[in-house]
């Protein structure tokens, strides 16, 4: 037999062998159907039991057994057998949570990725996946998942808020601004987003004032927006514009104590002391039992060297709350500044009387808990040279000694309405 015949015989034999070994197409199909029927029969028995056990272990917080049972459920693909009795979202979500409770976030990630192969648009599974990335410190992957969630559910403000926080923590302020602006397109009155947007602008080096201005002008009836805008204007020394905004707030709500206080401060910063006093006086009308407002009014008049008005409001603060050391300290301060403005060289009797009135009120202030700025120690160090005392009383006329009080007489101190009472050691 020559070589060609041998080759032909071998090829023919090989073809015959292969044909004989390949099962008929119908036989393969039958085998596959039998296997499927066998698997479905197994699922019918096991899947309900496994789902019931998984739910029981989950309720009892037995995370290890929960994980084992859900592992069997996913191997059997129970959700493919009956997605009603074995919902795939429930399986993969609770399976992942069980791993989370065990602190195995890498395993949770694996489970969720597996579940998302079947349910790629499931928001809850993607949220859990983002959480697993967070716990593993995989911030970039966490951000990617949240960005996918925003694309999948572009009206979900909660998801966008979460993404905004991540951007903020990562100092990605431009991205944060972008997502916050998306939130405000959906809900322009979202105060939290407005505030965060202003902070993001500031952190990115951009001027946040425009954010506050836009928010206020779009919602002029919103008092908190007006107050926030006025605050921002004051921070950049635009007090005149702040006053306009605050007057608008007051026109809407004449009982706004915050607005009157801020208005007074804005006028003070512009050195409009009369207007500042008027704003504080309006505030006092709203809350006439607040001694500290009276002190602030006294302070404004003191800045304007109106010692008589300053003293009257200081005395009013004492009448409102005579247990508050600050009220006596304000009175002492008025006497001191008046004395500093008018004292002569050498000191006159009136100078000494006013200095002593100041000192006495500082002493009383400290006895009632005041610990602020005080001239008490200075007066004590210079008592003989400055204060009215026993030596000056000795020289007083008989009429003064009989009444045991002495008052200022000169025009410089005509605003001093209080008389100095003689001490018991003065004879």
Order of alpha helices (4+ residues) and beta strands (2+ residues): alpha-alpha-alpha-alpha-alpha-alpha-alpha-alpha-alpha-alpha-alpha-alpha-alpha-alpha-alpha-alpha-alpha-alpha-alpha-alpha-alpha-alpha-alpha-alpha-beta-beta
